[in-house]
Amino acid sequence: MIRYFLVALFLSLGSVMHAEILKMAVTTSFENSGLADVLLPEIQADLGIEVQLLVVGTGQALRLGEAGDVDAILVHSRGSEEAFVSDGFGTHRREIMYNDFVLVGPQSDAAEISEVTSAITAVQKIEQAKVTYVSRGDNSGTHKAEMKIWHLANFDPEAFGVWYNAVGAGMGAALNTASGMNAYILSDRASWLNFKNKGDLALLYSGDPALFNQYAFLPVNPAIHPTARYGLAMRLEGWLTSEKAAKLINGYMINGEKLFVFNAQD
């Protein structure tokens, strides 16, 4: 029995020791969702690839790709992603999954956004009420989505008063700040559902198509950065778009609620 255990342990350690390493920059919202804890062990078991995550906002993730500091990127800001590929830093953009952004705030809802019919109306009511609001303010995909909604509502957040708080932080830290201040905030649904310190906050508004949140995978271009492990990135992309990945992504739930929808196309 002991001999069989030692053999199994040796084989297990050998597979870990020989795992190839791929560095991937991902958004804080992806990390905060908890999905990485489900996917990464399966990736290593199936492909022998140890995916090392650099968890940053979308803007910083793209800059890491531009500098050749990572092999691939998983982010959620389509315009910035397409520019990354157009500028030659990425070979292509492959959509993997989506969820949506939601507006969270105090259950008392002084701005009365829970019954509105659009995200634009929601932020207009927040601005009119001058209620405490927390923005990530970090050039992330979530921050870019928030800025788009404010601009569609004809507002410039830089002109807002003290009620608007740009914290320059990741999704988890921003949600913690909002909880502490009992403030409104835009979050991706997955991070909100996995957030443990909700306090008096509740999901008040969702469902506008403008809050759609697509995640995409971008391999770094080896023609610009020869050290990029493009072969590993393509193997990872094949796995992320596989039937197994679809089942894991679609099956990932918190309290019976689905966090992501797989939508990779062949």
C-alpha positions, 0 to 999 in steps of 0.5 A: 500500500505504501509503495503504491502511494509513493508511486502515485505521489511520484507520478503526480509530482512528476506531472507538476514538475514537467508542467509547461508555464503560460503567463496570462493577464486576466481582469480582476473581475474574472479572478473575483468570480472564482471561475479560475479556481475551477478551470485552471486545475482542469487545464493543467490536468488535460494539457500539462500547462500551468497557467500563471495569472497576472490579475490586473484591470483590462488596460494594464493587461493589454499593456502587459501584452504590448510589452511581451510580459505575458503570453496571452490575455483574457479581458472584456473591453472589445474596442481596446481588444480590437485595437490591440490586435489591429496594432499587431500586439495580438494575433487575433481575438477569440470570444469565450464567454459573457455575463453582464454588468449590474448596478448595485446600491443600498437596499433603501435605494434613495436614487430609486433605480430599481424600477427604471427601464434603462441603464441611462435612466439609472445613472441619470437618477443617481446623478440627480440624487447625488447619492454616494457612488464608487467607481473603479476608476482604473481604466479596466473593462468595467470602468470603460463600460461605466464611462460609456453609460455616463457619456451616453447619459451626457455626463462627464464624471470628471465634473462630478462632486464629492458624491462620486468616488473614483478609487483606482482599484480592482473589482473586489476592492471597489466592492469593499469600498462601496459596501463600507460607504453604503454606495452605488457601484457598477459591477460585473455580475460574477464578482457581485455574486461571489462577493462575501461582504455585501453589507446593506448592498443589493443588486438594484438594476440589470438587464439593459443590453448596454450592460452586456459583458463579453470576455475574449482571449488574445494570444500575444503576437510572437512576430513582435515578441519572440519569447511569447509562448504562442504554441501554448497559447493556441493549445489553451485557446483550443481547450477554452473553446472546447466542449469540456470548457463549455460544460465547466463555464456554463455549469459554474454557479453560486447559490444556484445562479449562473455566472457566465455563458459560454459562447465560443464559436468554431 
